[in-house]
Each structure stands twice: as C-alpha cells, then as structure tokens.
Amino acid sequence: MTESTSVDPDRLPSPVSMAATAQAMAALLWLPQAALLAWAVQRLADGGGLHGVLALAGGVAAVGLLRAAFDAWGVRRAFEDARQALGTLRRAATAALAGGSPVDRDRPASGLAASVLAEQAEAIVPWLARFQPVRLRLMVVPVAIALAVGALSWVAAAILVVAAPLIPLFMALVGRRAQAASEAQLARQGDMNAFLLDRLRGLSTLRALGAVDHTALRLRASAQDLHRRTMAVLRIAFLSSAVLELFAALGVAMVAVYVGFHLLGHLQFGSWGRTLSLGQGLFILLLAPAFFEPLRELSAVWHDRAAGEAARKALASLDGAGPRLPGQSDPALPAEPAPAGALGVRVRGLRFAPAGERPVLDAFDLDVRPGERLAILAPSGGGKTTLLSLLAGLVAPQAGQVFIGGVPMDEAHAPGLRRRIGWMGQRAHVFAGSLDANVDLGRPVADAQAVARAIDFAGLADVAAGRPGQSLGEAGVGLSGGEAVRLALARLAVNDEAGLLLADEPTAHLDAETADRVINALLALSRGRTLVLATHDPRLAACMDRVLRLELTPLREAA
C-alpha cells in the first residue's frame, strides 16, 4: 500500500527522535556539570586551594564541551529532519492539487496555493526543529532535576513541582488565542496574495477600465488589516512569555529564599533530617533555573507551534473535497496501456451533477466510431465542456461509464488513456518558458524535431523567429489570442500517440481568417484519428461527419 497524496491534518511527520534525544542529553549533562561546580566551591570554602579544584575545573570544561557537541549535532539534525518533513508535506500538497479535477470550481486560487506552499509552509520548519525537541526536554529534564534536588531537600523539590504546573496551565489558555490569531493571520495573508496575483494578471484590463486606483485602495486596506492581525499575534506571543517569566522567577526566588534561610540556620526542616552544606545548597540553586529552562524555551517557541499548526491546516486545506482526477488514487500503480490507432467512444448511462446543482448530464448515451469526427452543439451551460471533460478523464461521473477504445475510463486505465487523448481547451494556459517547452509540456515522446514540425504546422514559425532565445510570459503575456490558439494546435500536433482529439470551442472569438486556419488544421490532424469537438460555429460543425445537439432538458441526438 502506498501513502495517500492527501495531507492529513491530524498526522504530521516529526523529526527523527535522535535529534531531540541529543538535545535532551545536552540539557541533562548540566546536572553533573553543576555538581562539579558546587563541589569545587565547597572545596574552596573548606580551604582546599587552587590545586584542589583543577581536576574539577577540567571536568567542568570536558562536560561543557560534550554538552556543546550534543546540542550542536541535535540542532543541526533537527533542522535537516524538519526540512525533509516539510518537503514531504509540500509534495503531498502538490500531489493533492495535481490530483484535483481542472473542472473543480472550488479549487484553491493559484495565488493562495502559491502563498501556502512557498511562504506559509515555512512556519512548519521552526515548529518541528524547535518545538518538538523542546517538548521532549520538557518531559525529561524537569523530572531529572526534581529527583536530584529532592534527594537533598524535599522542600526545594516541592517548591519546583508546585510552581511548574501553573506555567503550562496559563500558557495553554494564552496559546489557544495565539493559535486562532495565527490561523486568521495566515488566512488573511493567503487571501491578499491571491487578490494581488489576480489583479496583476488583469492589470491591462484594470487600466482600460480606469480601476487601478480603486484596486490600489483595496490592496492597501488588505495590507493594513494583515498588519493589525500580525501585531495581534505578536502581542499574544509576548504575553505568553511574560506569564512564564513571572512564575519561573517566583519559583527560583522561593527556592533561593529557602536555601538561604536554611544555610543561615533559620529553617532546619526539609533536608531529610540533616543540614545542607554550602556545596549542596549551591547545587540546588544552580539546578533551580535549569528546572524552568525547558518551560522558558517552550514559551519562546510557543508562537512557532501556533504558526506551525496554522500552516499545517493551510496545507491540508489545499486538498479540497471537490472532484478528483481519475487515476490518482494510487500513482504507484502502473498505467494500463491503451489500444493503438483511432479510439472509438462509447458512453452508457452517464450522469454528472456539480455539487449542489441539477444534473448537467443524466442517463446519457453516446457512440462515436473510430476515426469519426463529431461536433457537439448546445446552448451555454448545456454540458458541452462537461461531456468533453468526462471523455478526457478529467473528472469522474456520478453514474455510468465511459469507454475509450473499448477500455473503461476508470482508476486503473485513466492514466494510460489520457496519454492517447489530445486536448484543446477554450483557453490554453501559457507557462513562463520557451515556446518549445510550451509545446512539448515535458512529454518525453516529443523530441526537438517533432516540436519544430508542430510549430511549423500551427503557423508559429514567425513567433519562434521573433523570440529567439526568449521566454513566453506567464499566462501568455505578449501573445495574441490567435497565437494562443495556434499554440494549442501545436500541442495537439506534437502528440503523435493521440488516437482521440478533443477540442472545446476551438474557433471561439477568432476572426474569420484565423478560424478557417484552425478548422483546416483540425481536419488535417483528425486524419486517422477520432475527433470530438464542442462548438457554436456552424461552419466548423458542417465540416464534421456528424452533429450531436445537446439540450438542457431533455438530452437528444440529432443527425
């Protein structure tokens, strides 16, 4: 069984325990180091002189070097493991986004997804690298110190044990508010990034409509709101630190008062019937601040925990509950090969309804012979694009079955069938990169010669000549509408394996000359292949072998 590509919000990779264990060992080594220091002071008080503490001083230095080595190795290992854990989460979130259907209306906005993956997710690293090791030290170090102090004085140990639970209690009360504030701050940050990216993409339209100033005011208001939320998170973080410092200072002060009065002879109880020596009292005083040190470190990283939890939930939110891309349940399974040649289409009892809406297709049947060219006509919202998406395996139907070349479009066969399907959507997305890269889309079957032939076939040679060595802009910046359509044609032409071509409104919004070129190109590409296209263009429909008319209700087929 392979792991799911979804991000489970209740299960998060944690750093390997060796890193946290090494840091806990470094903290525990303070006990022998403090004992050596107290012993050295006791010798000096007894008149031992400098020569009597040289060996003890060497022991203090050796234990200190060992502590530094353990701590340095643990910190580095924790950071490396945290980066690996973040990489695992990012890959899972990216796979979840890629596994979502392109027709899902609730897909996260690209700006929001980019903000979560690239920026907000970084908050997970300090959470795992710092908070998780501190939590282990909190479980181990205070217990060890309490036992060591309790062996000398049960009163001092009782003071520490009574003061300690008050700190996490009040920090938990403050921490709930901190986590809620962090989640709200990250959500607002993602919304602002999505808003900014959307407006930058449509900057030319905003200028044409004279809406630049209005957009700038909205962006400024969003930035000020984000600033207020960020400051609220910081105020809560400082409050949690103040709570810890207050109780830690009170605990250490009470221990110091008890040890001082005990050494002065005013308090004779609490030391198991004997009087503490100077060295023993100093040992207790050295351990008292160290008892609260893990709690102090916990306060320092408490905000990291709140931000990390919020980032984890933000990553989990990228795995939406909308339609999934068929064939993504187990990417490790090998794709079943599709039949060769032109692929026929057979649809039986197909039903698809967007969430909360009436069915677009219901009890729908369709047969397309191999090599046939079919035009689908329907009013807007009549289900043309939905039908093509179902045939392409971009979304799974609620009922019924699609067969491509006699092979069912299911989880086992969908990846292999999609390799044999050429898709031309209404708006071809252009990636930032070279023209060749935008044509082959990273497909290993498309070599340089095939890409060059596809560019010539689509009439993009002038674009390639006009941009030697230059990259296309993201979302097609610098390309005209006709050039973007020809780029989509080049993507169809470069796929020699395609036995079924699907085109959605290929001539929409084109002038007559460009539309004729697209029609002729589609007819040429469809030789020896099956072509199914959705269109409102009667000229394009007249060139097809058959026309299918979809009505909103009922659905019927007309020859």
FENKA-V858965 format. One record per residue. RES is the residue in one small letter. SS is DSSP state (helix for helix, strand for strand, loop for the rest). OMEGA is omega in radians with two decimals (* if undefined). D_LAST is the distance of its C-alpha to the last C-alpha in whole Angstrom. Layout:
# FENKA-V858965
RES:SS:OMEGA:D_LAST  RES:SS:OMEGA:D_LAST
This chain:
# FENKA-V858965
m:loop:3.08:48  t:loop:-3.13:48  e:loop:3.07:48  s:loop:3.11:45  t:loop:-3.14:44  s:loop:3.13:45  v:loop:3.14:48  d:loop:-3.08:50  p:loop:-3.11:52  d:loop:3.14:55  r:loop:-3.09:55  l:loop:3.09:57  p:loop:3.09:58  s:loop:-3.12:62  p:loop:3.10:64  v:loop:-3.02:66  s:helix:3.14:69  m:helix:-3.14:71  a:helix:3.12:71  a:helix:3.12:72  t:helix:3.13:75  a:helix:3.12:76  q:helix:3.07:76  a:helix:3.09:78  m:helix:3.11:80  a:helix:3.11:81  a:helix:-3.13:82  l:helix:3.13:84  l:helix:3.07:86  w:helix:3.13:88  l:helix:3.08:90  p:helix:3.12:92  q:helix:3.09:92  a:helix:3.11:93  a:helix:3.12:96  l:helix:3.11:97  l:helix:3.14:98  a:helix:3.11:99  w:helix:3.13:102  a:helix:3.12:103  v:helix:3.12:104  q:helix:3.10:106  r:helix:3.11:107  l:helix:3.12:108  a:helix:3.12:109  d:loop:3.12:112  g:loop:-3.10:113  g:loop:-3.14:111  g:loop:-3.06:111  l:helix:-3.08:109  h:helix:-3.12:109  g:helix:-3.10:108  v:loop:-3.12:105  l:helix:3.13:104  a:helix:3.12:102  l:helix:3.09:100  a:helix:3.08:99  g:helix:3.09:98  g:helix:3.10:96  v:helix:-3.14:94  a:helix:-3.13:93  a:helix:3.11:92  v:helix:3.10:90  g:helix:3.10:89  l:helix:3.12:87  l:helix:3.08:86  r:helix:-3.13:84  a:helix:-3.14:83  a:helix:3.12:81  f:helix:-3.08:80  d:helix:-3.13:78  a:helix:3.13:77  w:helix:-3.13:75  g:helix:3.14:74  v:helix:-3.14:72  r:helix:-3.12:71  r:helix:3.12:69  a:helix:3.13:68  f:helix:3.13:66  e:helix:3.13:65  d:helix:3.10:63  a:helix:3.10:62  r:helix:3.10:60  q:helix:3.12:59  a:helix:3.11:58  l:helix:3.09:56  g:helix:3.09:54  t:helix:3.13:53  l:helix:3.14:52  r:helix:3.10:50  r:helix:3.12:48  a:helix:3.13:47  a:helix:3.11:46  t:helix:3.09:44  a:helix:3.10:42  a:helix:3.08:41  l:helix:3.14:40  a:helix:-3.14:38  g:helix:3.09:37  g:strand:-3.13:35  s:loop:3.08:32  p:loop:-3.13:31  v:loop:3.11:29  d:loop:-3.12:32  r:loop:-3.09:33  d:loop:3.08:36  r:loop:3.13:37  p:loop:3.09:41  a:loop:-3.08:41  s:helix:3.11:42  g:helix:3.11:45  l:helix:3.14:46  a:helix:3.13:45  a:helix:3.13:47  s:helix:-3.12:50  v:helix:-3.07:50  l:helix:-3.00:50  a:helix:-2.99:52  e:loop:-3.05:55  q:helix:-3.10:55  a:helix:-3.14:55  e:helix:3.11:58  a:helix:3.13:60  i:helix:-3.09:59  v:helix:3.11:62  p:helix:3.09:65  w:helix:-3.12:64  l:helix:-3.05:64  a:helix:-3.06:66  r:helix:-3.03:69  f:helix:-3.08:68  q:helix:3.05:68  p:helix:3.11:71  v:helix:3.13:73  r:helix:3.10:72  l:helix:3.11:73  r:helix:3.12:76  l:helix:-3.13:77  m:helix:-2.99:76  v:helix:-2.96:79  v:helix:-3.14:82  p:helix:3.11:83  v:helix:3.14:83  a:helix:-3.13:85  i:helix:3.12:87  a:helix:3.11:88  l:helix:-3.14:90  a:helix:3.12:92  v:helix:-3.13:93  g:helix:3.09:93  a:loop:3.14:96  l:loop:-3.10:98  s:loop:3.14:98  w:helix:3.10:96  v:helix:3.12:96  a:helix:3.11:94  a:helix:3.14:92  a:helix:3.11:91  i:helix:-3.13:91  l:helix:-3.08:88  v:helix:3.13:86  v:helix:-3.11:87  a:helix:-3.03:85  a:helix:-3.07:82  p:helix:-3.14:80  l:helix:-3.09:80  i:helix:3.13:79  p:helix:3.12:75  l:helix:-3.13:75  f:helix:3.10:76  m:helix:3.11:73  a:helix:3.10:71  l:helix:3.10:71  v:helix:-3.06:70  g:helix:3.10:68  r:helix:3.10:65  r:helix:3.14:65  a:helix:-3.13:65  q:helix:3.11:62  a:helix:3.13:60  a:helix:3.12:61  s:helix:3.12:60  e:helix:3.12:57  a:helix:3.14:57  q:helix:3.13:58  l:helix:3.11:55  a:helix:3.12:52  r:helix:3.11:53  q:helix:3.10:54  g:helix:3.12:50  d:helix:-3.13:49  m:helix:3.10:51  n:helix:3.11:50  a:helix:3.11:46  f:helix:-3.12:47  l:helix:-3.13:49  l:helix:3.13:46  d:helix:-3.12:43  r:helix:3.09:45  l:helix:3.11:46  r:helix:-3.13:43  g:loop:-3.07:42  l:helix:3.14:45  s:helix:3.11:44  t:helix:3.11:42  l:helix:3.10:45  r:helix:-3.14:47  a:helix:-3.13:45  l:helix:-3.13:45  g:loop:-3.07:49  a:loop:-3.10:48  v:helix:-3.12:51  d:helix:3.12:54  h:helix:3.12:52  t:helix:3.11:50  a:helix:3.10:54  l:helix:3.11:55  r:helix:3.12:53  l:helix:3.11:54  r:helix:3.11:57  a:helix:3.10:57  s:helix:3.13:55  a:helix:3.12:58  q:helix:3.10:61  d:helix:3.08:59  l:helix:3.10:59  h:helix:3.14:62  r:helix:-3.14:64  r:helix:3.12:62  t:helix:3.12:63  m:helix:3.09:67  a:helix:3.10:66  v:helix:-3.13:65  l:helix:3.11:68  r:helix:3.13:71  i:helix:3.12:70  a:helix:3.11:70  f:helix:3.12:74  l:helix:3.13:75  s:helix:3.10:74  s:helix:3.14:76  a:helix:3.11:79  v:helix:-3.12:79  l:helix:-3.09:79  e:helix:-3.14:82  l:helix:-3.08:84  f:helix:3.10:84  a:helix:3.12:85  a:helix:3.11:88  l:helix:3.14:89  g:helix:-3.14:89  v:helix:-3.13:91  a:helix:-3.14:93  m:helix:3.08:94  v:helix:3.14:95  a:helix:3.12:97  v:helix:-3.14:99  y:helix:-3.11:99  v:helix:-3.14:100  g:helix:3.13:103  f:helix:3.10:104  h:helix:3.12:105  l:helix:3.10:106  l:loop:3.10:109  g:loop:-3.13:110  h:loop:3.11:109  l:loop:-3.06:106  q:loop:-3.07:107  f:loop:3.00:104  g:loop:-3.11:101  s:loop:3.07:102  w:loop:3.05:102  g:loop:3.12:106  r:loop:3.14:107  t:loop:3.12:107  l:loop:3.03:104  s:loop:3.10:106  l:helix:-3.13:105  g:helix:3.13:102  q:helix:3.10:101  g:helix:3.11:100  l:helix:3.11:99  f:helix:3.11:96  i:helix:-3.14:95  l:helix:3.10:95  l:helix:-3.10:93  l:helix:-3.08:90  a:helix:3.09:90  p:helix:-3.14:88  a:helix:3.09:86  f:helix:-3.12:85  f:helix:-3.09:83  e:helix:3.09:82  p:helix:3.09:78  l:helix:3.09:78  r:helix:3.08:79  e:helix:3.09:76  l:helix:3.09:74  s:helix:-3.12:74  a:helix:-3.10:73  v:helix:-3.13:70  w:helix:3.08:69  h:helix:3.08:67  d:helix:3.11:65  r:helix:-3.13:64  a:helix:3.13:63  a:helix:3.12:61  g:helix:3.09:60  e:helix:3.13:59  a:helix:3.12:57  a:helix:3.10:55  r:helix:3.13:54  k:helix:3.10:52  a:helix:3.07:51  l:helix:3.14:49  a:helix:-3.12:48  s:helix:3.11:46  l:loop:3.10:44  d:loop:-3.08:43  g:loop:-3.13:40  a:loop:-3.12:39  g:loop:-3.13:35  p:loop:3.13:32  r:strand:3.08:34  l:loop:-3.13:32  p:loop:3.13:31  g:loop:-3.12:34  q:loop:-3.10:37  s:loop:3.12:39  d:loop:-3.08:41  p:loop:-3.11:41  a:loop:-3.14:43  l:loop:3.11:41  p:loop:-3.13:40  a:loop:3.09:36  e:loop:-3.11:34  p:loop:3.10:33  a:loop:3.12:29  p:loop:-3.13:28  a:loop:3.08:28  g:loop:3.10:25  a:loop:-3.06:22  l:loop:3.03:21  g:loop:-3.11:18  v:strand:3.05:17  r:strand:-3.11:17  v:strand:-3.12:17  r:strand:3.02:19  g:strand:-3.03:20  l:strand:3.08:20  r:strand:3.09:22  f:strand:3.12:24  a:loop:3.03:26  p:loop:-3.07:28  a:loop:3.08:32  g:loop:-3.11:33  e:loop:3.12:30  r:loop:-3.14:27  p:loop:3.02:24  v:loop:3.06:21  l:strand:-3.12:19  d:strand:-3.12:20  a:strand:-3.04:19  f:strand:3.08:16  d:strand:3.14:15  l:strand:3.03:12  d:strand:3.08:13  v:strand:-3.11:12  r:loop:3.06:14  p:loop:-3.13:17  g:loop:-3.13:17  e:loop:3.08:13  r:strand:-3.02:13  l:strand:3.04:10  a:strand:3.12:10  i:strand:3.11:11  l:strand:3.12:11  a:strand:3.03:14  p:loop:3.13:17  s:loop:-3.09:20  g:loop:-3.10:21  g:loop:3.05:18  g:loop:-3.11:18  k:helix:-3.11:17  t:helix:3.12:20  t:helix:3.14:21  l:helix:3.12:18  l:helix:3.12:19  s:helix:3.09:23  l:helix:3.12:22  l:helix:-3.11:20  a:loop:-3.12:23  g:loop:3.09:26  l:loop:3.09:27  v:loop:-3.12:27  a:loop:3.12:28  p:loop:3.04:25  q:loop:3.12:28  a:strand:3.14:26  g:strand:-3.05:23  q:strand:3.05:23  v:strand:3.09:21  f:strand:3.09:22  i:strand:-3.09:22  g:loop:-3.12:22  g:loop:-3.12:23  v:strand:-3.11:26  p:strand:3.07:26  m:loop:-3.12:26  d:loop:-3.07:29  e:loop:-3.08:33  a:loop:-2.99:34  h:loop:-3.04:31  a:helix:-3.13:30  p:helix:3.13:32  g:helix:3.13:32  l:helix:-3.12:28  r:helix:3.07:28  r:helix:-3.13:30  r:loop:-3.09:27  i:strand:3.03:25  g:strand:-3.05:25  w:strand:3.06:25  m:strand:-3.09:24  g:loop:-3.12:25  q:loop:3.14:25  r:loop:3.13:29  a:loop:3.12:30  h:loop:3.11:34  v:loop:3.14:37  f:loop:3.05:40  a:loop:-3.08:43  g:strand:-3.10:44  s:loop:3.09:43  l:helix:3.13:40  d:helix:3.14:40  a:helix:3.12:41  n:helix:3.11:38  v:helix:-3.07:35  d:helix:3.08:36  l:loop:3.08:37  g:loop:-3.13:40  r:loop:-3.09:37  p:loop:-3.11:40  v:loop:-3.09:37  a:loop:3.10:37  d:loop:-3.05:40  a:helix:-3.13:42  q:helix:3.12:41  a:helix:3.12:37  v:helix:3.13:37  a:helix:3.11:39  r:helix:3.14:36  a:helix:3.12:33  i:helix:3.10:35  d:helix:-3.12:35  f:helix:-3.10:32  a:loop:3.14:31  g:loop:3.14:34  l:loop:-3.12:36  a:helix:3.12:39  d:helix:3.10:40  v:helix:3.12:40  a:helix:3.14:42  a:helix:-3.12:45  g:helix:-3.14:45  r:loop:-3.13:46  p:loop:3.12:48  g:loop:-3.13:49  q:loop:-3.13:48  s:loop:3.02:46  l:strand:3.13:43  g:loop:3.09:43  e:helix:-3.14:42  a:helix:3.02:38  g:helix:3.11:38  v:loop:-3.13:41  g:loop:3.09:42  l:loop:3.04:38  s:loop:3.12:36  g:helix:3.12:32  g:helix:3.13:31  e:helix:3.09:33  a:helix:3.09:32  v:helix:3.12:29  r:helix:3.04:30  l:helix:3.08:32  a:helix:3.08:29  l:helix:3.12:27  a:helix:3.09:31  r:helix:3.06:30  l:helix:-3.04:27  a:helix:-3.07:29  v:helix:-3.10:32  n:loop:-3.13:30  d:loop:-3.11:30  e:loop:-3.03:30  a:loop:3.03:26  g:loop:3.10:24  l:strand:3.12:21  l:strand:3.11:21  l:strand:-3.11:20  a:strand:-3.11:20  d:strand:3.13:20  e:loop:-3.05:20  p:loop:-3.10:22  t:loop:-3.12:22  a:loop:3.05:23  h:loop:3.09:26  l:loop:3.04:27  d:loop:-3.01:28  a:helix:-3.10:26  e:helix:3.14:28  t:helix:3.12:28  a:helix:3.11:24  d:helix:3.12:24  r:helix:3.13:26  v:helix:3.13:24  i:helix:-3.14:21  n:helix:3.13:23  a:helix:3.12:24  l:helix:3.11:21  l:helix:3.12:20  a:helix:-3.13:23  l:helix:-3.06:23  s:loop:3.11:20  r:loop:-3.11:21  g:loop:3.14:22  r:loop:3.05:21  t:strand:-3.11:17  l:strand:3.05:16  v:strand:-3.10:15  l:strand:3.05:15  a:strand:-3.04:15  t:loop:2.91:16  h:loop:-3.03:16  d:loop:-3.14:17  p:helix:3.13:14  r:helix:3.11:16  l:helix:3.14:15  a:helix:-3.12:12  a:helix:3.13:12  c:loop:-3.10:13  m:loop:3.11:11  d:loop:-3.08:9  r:strand:-3.13:6  v:strand:3.08:6  l:strand:-3.14:7  r:strand:3.10:8  l:strand:3.03:12  e:loop:-3.14:14  l:loop:3.04:18  t:loop:-0.19:18  p:loop:3.06:16  l:loop:3.11:14  r:loop:-3.11:10  e:loop:3.10:7  a:loop:-3.13:4  a:loop:*:0
